[in-house]
Amino acid sequence: MLIQRAVLLNGSAADIRVEDQIVAISPALTPLPGEQVYDANSATVVPGLHDHHVHLRSAAAALTSVRVGPAEVHSRADLTRVLAAADVGSDGWVRAVGYHEAVAGPLDRTVLDNLSPPVPVRVQHRSGVLWTLNSAGLAQVGLADHPDGRLRSSDHYWSDTLQRNESGLAEVSRRLSAYGVTGVTDATPDLEIGDVVKLMAAHRRGELRQRVHCLAPGKRILHDTDLDLAGLTAWIAERHAEDVPVAVHCVTAAQLVITLAALRSAGRHPQDRIEHAAVVPDDSVADIVEVGATVVTQPNFVAERGDQYLNDVPTAEHHELWRVGSLLAAKVPVALSTDMPFGHGDPWKAMRAAVSRTTGGGTVLGADECVTARDALGMFFGAADAPAVQRRIAPGQPGDLCILGAGPAEVLAELDSGMVVATIVAGNVVHGGALTG
């Protein structure tokens, strides 16, 4: 297809011929016989956004789950009401997501039994790593005698008993397309080969329009209660020996310190990643530089959870949360993502949070970590296998584009998904746009 009258982010005008890759770019290109033409009408064209850390199946499941986070539920009585009103899924379960202790305190099976209806109920913590099941749910998964009903998401001994929901990917993909997202990296740590094959098949048949990259099997989640430096070092060394990069989930300072020590001992792979880096102590910045890993982080949590951080995290440590600016200044490779569905899936909200660092209540959290709008946008341009290397509008680059119905200055001033008028993947319009020819 040919895109005419486009404006690049640098302000220059161009026509762009796009197939699976960008074929040509010139101030004026003549349509080929039978070629479809999209008149950009002086709209801004940028590389399609790549969300570098999402969980596709969880996002699909979240579409039919009840949300019970602090933004939706404000007391134990409120939680009881919401769970009672929730629809029971076709699998017989009530599935609730986004829980935080600020809603009704710590959950276990006994507390949940008192709050939930007499059907199987499972409630996911907003971190995504923990589920709490009521007694009916524990009996359903064969764990009727479990002491507290708190089960890790990554533990297959219970999760494999659940009925898999294979629907919802098309709606997830539609929403991503409306945001201008042309590619995603699925960061689910326990994906097996069959799961990856299914995602690729969904892409091929058009259910999932975005290009898909998966981190598994080189993804690992750490838990503060089970930090094993020797074991982590050995695992990284084994992956590297197979020329496989690693991606380590680090949401606490302890997890980051152990990960950095393991990477120093095991040696580096140019595609190693640190996921989240939610807390980066001052003296860890230089260590990240030393190991050479790319940080894939989510500043959207400053906007989504920042007010809770103000209560939960000591003031002296606020500047360590969800760093971006200081990492860039230290020459750390950084890419942005949303952690959908645990974070809101709109990458433009993540960009605005990286620029303003403003919580929902209006407090600026970590002002020194602010970045420019251009930097924030560019950190969603990275390639799947090189998140910090920005794709460009140039021949030979992927034919994945986002067309924004405003000029470059307005795009950078607003950083709003409402500006997305068309999304193109491999030369095909997957959202918006009227073609001629």
Summary of the structure (lengths in Angstrom):
residues: 437
radius of gyration: 22.4
end to end distance: 9.3
largest distance: 71.7
contacts: 1473
relative contact order: 0.16
helix: 35%
strand: 25%
